[in-house]
């Protein structure tokens, strides 16, 4: 897959572009199988299994969720769909069907996901878009489980990954299975990346709870402005950090697994210290390429 001049023009005009054949079917299956192995080996965090009956116990659970999320930027961690544990903290669905996502440093800690993230095809697309010193911010394997895969409401990635100046974040969203209207493909508002960022999620002051807060409000958008972006297995979507997009709940019997990660042009760019995600001593944001 080579990014064409036409692809670049569409990305700049619409804020996203759909590409065929970033990965082969075999490469998709290798990533999916590797994730099966990762899930089989996972240890479920205790806060996910908490049985609570008082406000204090619920606060402990929420605090555990927040801390687990905020410290996940340099680790491989597990995030579950609602209702997959019983009151006794046991799975009520098969373990492989329980997860919403695995995140946020697959690109750093798993050799296969690292190889795909830094592949010549990804590097070539970044170069074609003019990225000089791109770094990898985060990565996620999203399951979109059949029947229970949750809705992702309209948002801009820059709400969560804010830079100064704006426009320095690029999402790479790779379909490991066909992503269709029925199983929860992405929907976009073309051209919405030119309107700035309406809302930001920021870290709360130390010792505060909740640990994050939203500044600003998400506007209401007319339904007819959203355009579906189905993708064949192995295809990808390049996503501008400010384009408005969403996905519906998956009510079908087919999963919609994807591997997605975010890049940032680090040259002449300031990463916001208010972002939930921060580089650590153990894992500074790694360069996508060095020359």
KEMAR-997424 format. One line per 5 residues: number of its first residue (from 1); their letters; for each residue x, z, y of N, C-alpha, C. Coordinates in pm, whole numbers, always signed. Atoms other than C-alpha are relative to their C-alpha. Example, Ala and Ser with C-alpha at 12.3 -4.5 7.8 and 13.67 -1.06 7.14 Angstrom:
KEMAR-997424
1 = as = +89,+0,-119,+1230,+780,-450,+90,+0,+120; -82,-6,-119,+1367,+714,-106,-77,+73,+109
This chain:
KEMAR-997424
1 = xxxxx = +84,+0,-119,+0,+0,+0,+88,+0,+124; -70,+7,-127,+140,-107,+336,-103,+3,+112; +89,-8,-116,-28,-13,+663,+20,-125,+84; -8,+124,-77,-107,-334,+851,-23,+27,+148; +27,-13,-143,-126,-394,+1225,-150,+19,+25
6 = xxxxx = +145,-16,-13,-502,-424,+1183,-42,+144,-30; +30,-140,+33,-513,-81,+1015,+36,+92,+117; -43,-83,-113,-320,+69,+1305,-99,-13,+115; +96,+20,-109,-558,-86,+1558,-131,+72,-28; +125,-69,+33,-858,+51,+1371,+15,+150,+12
11 = xxxxx = -25,-144,-13,-704,+398,+1351,-1,+41,+147; -6,-35,-142,-634,+398,+1724,-137,-11,+66; +132,+20,-60,-984,+271,+1807,-103,+100,-50; +106,-81,+62,-1194,+477,+1563,+40,+144,-25; -46,-134,+33,-977,+782,+1497,+16,+23,-149
16 = xxxxx = -22,-9,+145,-960,+710,+1125,+7,-142,-55; -1,+128,+69,-892,+427,+883,+2,+27,-150; +8,-11,+146,-978,+387,+513,+96,-102,-61; -101,+84,+63,-700,+247,+294,-22,-2,-151; +7,+11,+145,-703,+121,-64,+139,+19,-60
21 = xxxxx = -119,+5,+82,-440,+197,-326,+120,+78,+49; -115,-84,-33,-227,+473,-182,+63,+54,-128; -47,-44,+132,-201,+610,-538,-59,-90,-107; +54,+70,+115,-245,+440,-873,-97,+93,-74; +86,-86,+81,-516,+565,-1112,+80,+100,-83
26 = xxxxx = -83,-90,+80,-239,+712,-1330,+53,+115,+85; -48,-106,-89,-93,+904,-1034,-111,+99,+34; +114,-88,-25,-439,+1041,-957,-23,+94,-117; +22,-82,+118,-479,+1162,-1314,+111,+102,-19; -111,-96,+10,-136,+1324,-1309,-21,+118,+94
31 = xxxxx = +27,-109,-94,-229,+1525,-1001,-116,+87,-48; +115,-77,+49,-563,+1626,-1149,+39,+86,-120; -43,-78,+116,-402,+1735,-1475,+91,+114,+41; -86,-108,-48,-138,+1932,-1289,-83,+113,+58; +85,-105,-56,-414,+2114,-1105,-72,+78,-109
36 = xxxxx = +58,-72,+115,-583,+2199,-1437,+97,+107,-47; -102,-96,+46,-257,+2366,-1539,+16,+115,+100; -14,-104,-103,-227,+2553,-1208,-117,+98,-7; +118,-87,+6,-583,+2685,-1239,+2,+86,-126; -7,-78,+124,-529,+2793,-1600,+94,+119,+15
41 = xxxxx = -100,-105,-18,-232,+3001,-1485,-32,+95,+115; +25,-77,-122,-396,+3149,-1173,-39,+144,-31; +46,-138,+1,-446,+3518,-1112,-104,+14,+111; +108,-12,-98,-777,+3588,-939,+28,+122,+89; -25,-115,-89,-722,+3807,-630,-110,+104,-12
46 = xxxxx = +93,-110,+25,-885,+4147,-658,-118,-2,+95; +111,-5,-95,-1092,+4113,-340,-113,-96,-38; +104,+92,+44,-1278,+3822,-501,-91,+63,-105; +75,-61,+109,-1392,+4044,-788,-70,+129,+40; +55,-129,-43,-1500,+4344,-579,-152,+1,-16
51 = xxxxx = +143,-27,+3,-1845,+4477,-661,-31,+97,+113; +23,-85,-117,-1982,+4618,-336,-148,+36,+11; +138,-45,-19,-2290,+4820,-259,-17,+72,+133; +7,-68,-129,-2205,+4981,+76,+64,-87,+106; -59,+75,-110,-2111,+4848,+420,+151,+13,-1
56 = xxxxx = -144,-21,+2,-1765,+4999,+379,+66,-88,-105; -55,+83,+106,-1706,+4818,+51,-6,-148,+39; +10,+138,-46,-1828,+4492,+207,+109,-29,+103; -105,+20,-99,-1583,+4538,+495,+136,-14,-70; -124,+13,+77,-1302,+4589,+243,+12,-140,-58
61 = xxxxx = -2,+135,+56,-1398,+4262,+76,+30,-103,+108; -22,+96,-107,-1412,+4074,+406,+142,+8,+54; -137,-17,-45,-1080,+4220,+517,+96,-65,-99; -84,+62,+102,-927,+4112,+187,-4,-151,+8; +12,+145,-15,-1063,+3759,+229,+81,-50,+119
66 = xxxxx = -68,+43,-123,-926,+3736,+584,+151,+7,-17; -144,-15,+18,-580,+3868,+495,+54,-104,-100; -40,+97,+102,-561,+3643,+188,+12,-140,+60; -2,+130,-66,-644,+3339,+400,+114,-11,+100; -98,+9,-109,-418,+3418,+696,+144,+3,-50
71 = xxxxx = -137,-4,+55,-114,+3475,+473,+22,-106,-107; -8,+101,+105,-169,+3165,+260,+79,-124,+40; -62,+122,-49,+20,+2914,+473,+126,-40,-73; -124,+32,+72,+342,+2938,+272,-11,+30,-149; +24,-35,+141,+182,+3003,-69,-101,-96,-62
76 = xxxxx = +109,+67,+72,-42,+2847,-334,-104,+107,-32; +105,-101,+20,-368,+3043,-326,-133,-67,-34; +121,+50,+62,-717,+3009,-467,-123,+48,+79; +119,-28,-80,-1047,+2989,-277,-122,-50,-77; +108,+24,+95,-1374,+3006,-468,-131,-38,+69
81 = xxxxx = +136,+27,-46,-1724,+2869,-427,-82,+129,-6; +88,-116,+1,-2004,+3118,-361,-73,+11,-134; +83,-25,+117,-2179,+3278,-655,+62,-29,-134; -64,+32,+128,-1919,+3210,-922,+44,+125,-76; -33,-126,+66,-1858,+3580,-1001,-127,+84,-17
86 = xxxxx = +110,-93,+24,-2100,+3829,-1154,+24,+129,+77; -15,-130,-65,-2158,+4178,-1016,+117,+79,-59; -113,-66,+64,-1888,+4289,-1261,+133,-69,+28; -122,+71,-35,-1637,+4044,-1114,+45,-99,-106; -34,+95,+104,-1650,+3806,-1410,-55,-138,+35
91 = xxxxx = +46,+135,-26,-1683,+3429,-1396,-137,-24,-64; +129,+41,+55,-2039,+3303,-1440,-5,-152,-19; -18,+143,+27,-1917,+2940,-1450,+140,-15,-59; -137,+20,+50,-1611,+2795,-1627,+102,+9,+113; -103,-22,-102,-1293,+2883,-1441,+34,-127,+76
96 = xxxxx = -36,+126,-64,-1212,+2519,-1372,-109,-52,+94; +111,+44,-85,-1555,+2477,-1208,-30,+99,+112; +31,-109,-94,-1532,+2785,-985,+59,-18,+138; -81,+4,-121,-1294,+2675,-712,-52,-97,+105; +23,+89,-113,-1358,+2531,-369,+128,-78,+30
101 = xxxxx = -127,+66,-29,-990,+2459,-302,+115,+87,-47; -128,-67,+19,-631,+2550,-382,+87,-41,+119; -68,+28,-127,-417,+2579,-68,+103,+111,+28; -18,+103,-100,-208,+2574,+157,+141,-57,-3; -139,+46,+6,+149,+2498,+40,+34,-65,-133
106 = xxxxx = -30,+77,+120,+119,+2278,-267,+116,-95,+25; -104,+97,-36,+347,+2033,-86,+139,+60,-5; -131,-66,-2,+627,+2290,-84,+38,+59,-134; -30,-79,+119,+598,+2474,-414,-23,-71,-133; +22,+72,+125,+480,+2221,-672,+69,-135,+7
111 = xxxxx = -80,+124,-9,+719,+1933,-749,-84,-127,+4; +79,+123,+5,+447,+1677,-827,-72,-22,+133; +69,+15,-128,+245,+1744,-512,+100,-26,+113; -105,+28,-99,+567,+1749,-309,+42,-146,-6; -41,+140,+16,+664,+1410,-451,-102,-94,+63
116 = xxxxx = +104,+86,-58,+330,+1256,-352,-1,+12,+152; +2,-22,-144,+339,+1413,-5,+111,-76,+70; -117,+63,-60,+685,+1272,+65,+26,-140,-56; -19,+130,+64,+630,+942,-116,+31,-108,+103; -29,+110,-92,+759,+617,+38,-125,-59,+64
121 = xxxxx = +123,+57,-56,+398,+501,+87,-52,+86,+114; +41,-90,-109,+309,+809,+294,+98,-10,+116; -100,+11,-106,+635,+790,+485,-14,-131,+76; +17,+129,-65,+578,+421,+553,-119,-3,+95; +118,-5,-87,+230,+486,+693,+29,+81,+126
126 = xxxxx = -35,-82,-116,+364,+762,+920,+90,-76,+97; -89,+79,-85,+641,+535,+1048,-78,-110,+73; +78,+108,-60,+394,+252,+1110,-85,+52,+116; +78,-60,-108,+187,+489,+1325,+89,+57,+110; -91,-39,-106,+499,+572,+1526,+46,+143,-1
131 = xxxxx = -45,-138,+7,+571,+925,+1406,+152,+4,-14; -146,-3,-6,+933,+1010,+1483,+56,+117,-81; -46,-120,+71,+979,+1367,+1352,-120,+73,-60; +118,-65,+56,+668,+1440,+1145,+36,+114,-94; -15,-112,+92,+644,+1775,+968,-131,+18,-76
136 = xxxxx = +119,-28,+80,+404,+1882,+694,-49,+141,+35; +56,-128,-42,+175,+2161,+815,-61,+77,-116; +74,-67,+107,-42,+2239,+513,-48,-104,-99; +55,+90,+101,-188,+2091,+196,-108,+72,-78; +113,-57,+73,-504,+2142,-8,-43,-94,-111
141 = xxxxx = +72,+72,+105,-656,+2033,-337,-144,+46,+10; +141,-34,-19,-1032,+2021,-276,-80,-54,-117; +68,+34,+124,-1263,+2019,-577,-138,-64,+20; +138,+47,-23,-1613,+1952,-436,-75,-4,-133; +53,-13,+136,-1757,+2079,-762,-139,-61,-14
146 = xxxxx = +133,+58,+20,-2059,+1899,-912,-109,+106,+10; +115,-88,-13,-2385,+2063,-810,+17,+115,+95; -20,-118,-85,-2225,+2346,-609,+104,-22,+110; -101,+25,-103,-1956,+2181,-393,-60,+11,+139; +65,-36,-126,-2030,+2319,-48,+15,-105,+109
151 = xxxxx = -4,+85,-119,-2104,+2134,+274,+117,+41,+89; -96,-25,-107,-1828,+2102,+533,-64,-53,+127; +73,+40,-119,-1999,+2099,+871,+89,-78,+96; -73,+83,-96,-1900,+1874,+1160,+109,+81,+69; -113,-71,-60,-1562,+1965,+1302,+109,-99,+38
156 = xxxxx = -124,+71,-28,-1232,+1843,+1442,+114,+81,-60; -112,-73,+59,-911,+1931,+1261,+79,+76,+105; -73,-67,-108,-757,+2021,+1598,-63,+133,+38; +59,-134,-18,-1002,+2314,+1612,+85,+105,-69; -76,-94,+82,-783,+2476,+1348,+151,-22,+9
161 = xxxxx = -141,+39,-6,-451,+2294,+1404,+26,-56,+140; -4,+39,-142,-402,+2289,+1781,+144,-23,+45; -131,+31,-54,-106,+2127,+1954,-11,-27,+150; -11,+43,-140,+6,+2072,+2310,+119,-95,+9; +129,+59,-33,-23,+1792,+2396,-85,-25,-126
166 = xxxxx = +88,+34,+111,-323,+1701,+2182,+40,-135,-60; -21,+130,+62,-323,+1407,+1947,+122,-10,-87; -123,+3,+78,-20,+1507,+1741,-20,+32,-148; +28,-35,+140,-193,+1591,+1409,-67,-117,-71; +52,+107,+84,-265,+1339,+1134,-35,+56,-136
171 = xxxxx = +42,-38,+134,-465,+1414,+819,+13,-117,-95; -7,+99,+107,-396,+1227,+495,-90,+50,-113; +107,-45,+91,-700,+1251,+265,-5,-98,-116; -18,+91,+114,-642,+1104,-83,-107,+28,-105; +107,-14,+100,-934,+1043,-321,+60,-8,-139
176 = xxxxx = -46,+0,+139,-840,+1143,-676,-111,-42,-96; +115,+58,+68,-1187,+1031,-787,-74,-81,+106; +81,+71,-98,-1432,+791,-625,-75,+101,+87; +75,-83,-94,-1571,+958,-312,-116,-85,+51; +120,+79,-30,-1929,+837,-262,-95,+79,+88
181 = xxxxx = +103,-69,-78,-2228,+917,-46,-69,+105,-85; +71,-93,+87,-2383,+1089,-348,+80,+127,-29; -76,-119,+38,-2093,+1324,-426,+75,+65,+117; -53,-73,-115,-1995,+1419,-71,+119,-63,+69; -108,+64,-74,-1771,+1159,+92,+0,+46,+146
186 = xxxxx = -8,-34,-141,-1657,+1206,+451,-88,-92,+84; +73,+76,-102,-1867,+1092,+749,+70,+23,+134; -71,-7,-126,-1713,+1016,+1090,-86,-49,+116; +51,+61,-123,-1815,+953,+1449,+115,-84,+56; -110,+84,-48,-1594,+653,+1534,+21,+16,+150
191 = xxxxx = -34,-11,-141,-1414,+691,+1865,-7,+139,+59; +17,-136,-53,-1483,+1063,+1899,+131,+72,+22; -131,-64,-19,-1109,+1140,+1897,+50,-11,+144; -43,+19,-139,-1089,+1041,+2265,-64,+100,+95; +80,-89,-86,-1310,+1323,+2393,+56,+141,+10
196 = xxxxx = -57,-134,-6,-1077,+1623,+2358,-54,+91,-108; +40,-99,+100,-1135,+1941,+2158,-99,+98,+62; +107,-82,-56,-1454,+2137,+2211,+8,+146,-44; +1,-135,+56,-1378,+2446,+2002,+133,+27,-67; -125,-38,+67,-1074,+2635,+1874,-19,+129,-78
201 = xxxxx = -8,-125,+74,-1022,+2895,+1605,+136,+62,+30; -124,-67,-40,-763,+3149,+1721,+12,+133,-74; -26,-132,+57,-601,+3458,+1576,-46,+108,+98; +36,-114,-83,-743,+3785,+1704,+123,+87,+24; -114,-90,-23,-508,+4047,+1853,+30,+85,-122
206 = xxxxx = -36,-83,+116,-316,+4254,+1594,-88,+124,-10; +84,-116,+23,-533,+4523,+1439,-148,-24,+19; +141,+31,-25,-859,+4349,+1532,-67,-53,-127; +80,+57,+109,-1136,+4257,+1292,-133,-47,+60; -60,+96,+92,-1252,+3991,+1233,+136,-49,+48
211 = xxxxx = -138,+37,-27,-901,+3848,+1216,+12,-131,+78; +2,+123,-78,-998,+3515,+1376,-130,-7,+79; +119,+19,-83,-1245,+3407,+1642,-3,-143,+50; +15,+133,-55,-1381,+3083,+1782,-15,+8,+151; +9,+13,-145,-1336,+2988,+2146,-63,-136,+29
216 = xxxxx = +72,+124,-25,-1577,+2726,+2280,-112,-19,-101; +113,+29,+88,-1875,+2568,+2105,+6,-143,-49; +10,+133,+57,-1923,+2273,+1877,-125,-69,+55; +119,+67,-53,-2155,+2021,+2048,-92,-46,-112; +93,+64,+92,-2463,+1884,+1881,+20,-152,+10
221 = xxxxx = -20,+144,+3,-2413,+1524,+1773,-121,-67,-63; +112,+73,+56,-2684,+1269,+1707,+34,-47,-142; -20,+32,+141,-2725,+1210,+1335,+44,-145,-20; -27,+141,+23,-2712,+833,+1370,+142,-43,+41; -137,+34,-39,-2360,+845,+1516,+98,+12,-115
226 = xxxxx = -89,-20,+114,-2210,+951,+1182,-4,-119,-95; -15,+116,+89,-2081,+670,+959,+68,+47,-128; -66,-42,+125,-2003,+727,+588,+128,-78,-24; -128,+63,+32,-1652,+652,+463,+30,+20,-148; -30,-10,+143,-1664,+611,+84,+139,-55,-30
231 = xxxxx = -137,+38,+34,-1324,+575,-82,+11,-12,-153; -25,+15,+142,-1226,+442,-423,+115,+90,-46; -106,-81,+59,-1006,+649,-653,+136,-59,+33; -132,+46,-40,-648,+629,-528,+10,-44,+144; +1,+35,-141,-754,+527,-179,+18,+123,+87
236 = xxxxx = -26,-110,-92,-695,+737,+130,-65,-28,+134; +44,+11,-138,-823,+806,+478,+106,+68,+87; -85,-60,-102,-587,+864,+770,-91,+49,+111; +98,-66,-87,-763,+1107,+1005,+70,+56,+123; -51,-54,-127,-682,+1169,+1371,-49,+143,+16
241 = xxxxx = +33,-142,-9,-679,+1540,+1450,-120,+34,+86; +113,-31,-89,-957,+1510,+1707,-128,-75,-34; +122,+73,+34,-1205,+1278,+1536,-100,+96,-66; +105,-85,+56,-1537,+1447,+1451,-40,-54,-137; +37,+42,+134,-1615,+1440,+1080,-63,+116,-76
246 = xxxxx = +70,-99,+82,-1806,+1624,+809,-14,-54,-141; +43,+48,+132,-1912,+1607,+445,-117,+85,-46; +118,-70,+49,-2239,+1698,+277,+32,+78,-126; -13,-69,+129,-2284,+1935,-16,-7,-103,-113; +2,+87,+117,-2229,+1778,-355,-111,+46,-93
251 = xxxxx = +112,-34,+88,-2563,+1785,-534,-3,-91,-124; -5,+92,+114,-2460,+1517,-785,+64,+70,-120; -65,-51,+121,-2321,+1565,-1134,+146,-44,-10; -138,+47,-2,-1986,+1414,-1035,+81,+81,+100; -88,-67,-95,-1698,+1605,-879,+59,-103,+96
256 = xxxxx = -63,+86,-100,-1513,+1466,-576,+133,+62,+39; -128,-67,-21,-1157,+1586,-608,+89,-82,+92; -93,+66,-91,-908,+1508,-333,+124,+87,+18; -119,-69,-49,-556,+1598,-232,+18,-40,+145; -9,+28,-142,-521,+1628,+143,+108,+87,+64
261 = xxxxx = -101,-76,-74,-247,+1736,+380,+4,-47,+144; -8,+30,-142,-176,+1741,+752,+145,-10,+45; -130,+21,-62,+124,+1609,+940,-11,+25,+150; -6,-13,-145,+231,+1684,+1296,+125,-68,+52; -116,+52,-70,+458,+1486,+1523,+64,+115,+76
266 = xxxxx = -61,-119,-59,+700,+1765,+1611,+84,-31,+124; -81,+36,-116,+899,+1570,+1873,-82,+21,+128; +65,-27,-129,+805,+1699,+2221,-140,+58,-18; +130,-59,+30,+516,+1896,+2070,+13,+151,-14; +5,-145,+17,+428,+2266,+2094,-112,+37,-95
271 = xxxxx = +98,-53,+94,+254,+2425,+1797,-56,+129,+57; +59,-115,-67,+6,+2680,+1930,+26,+129,-76; -19,-130,+65,+102,+3043,+1857,-131,+70,-33; +132,-56,+30,-273,+3115,+1846,-61,-56,-128; +55,+59,+122,-330,+2895,+1541,+5,+100,-116
276 = xxxxx = -2,-88,+118,-422,+3074,+1218,+124,-27,-85; -113,+41,+83,-145,+2879,+1041,+128,+8,+82; -128,-11,-67,+209,+2972,+1138,+113,-20,-102; -115,+12,+90,+543,+2870,+987,+62,+137,-24; -62,-128,+34,+732,+3150,+816,+148,-21,-27
281 = xxxxx = -141,+11,+35,+1094,+3228,+744,+16,-62,-137; -7,+55,+136,+1025,+3145,+380,-34,-149,-1; +41,+140,-1,+862,+2812,+472,-22,-47,+144; +18,+75,-124,+930,+2648,+807,-72,-132,-33; +67,+127,+26,+723,+2330,+845,+104,-105,-40
286 = xxxxx = -104,+94,+46,+926,+2078,+636,-19,-139,+62; +3,+137,-50,+1014,+1736,+777,-49,-94,-109; +45,+102,+95,+838,+1442,+613,+114,-93,-35; -122,+77,+22,+1155,+1239,+654,+101,+38,+106; -108,-48,-87,+1489,+1293,+822,+66,-113,+79
291 = x = -60,+109,-77,+1578,+947,+952,-96,-118,+2
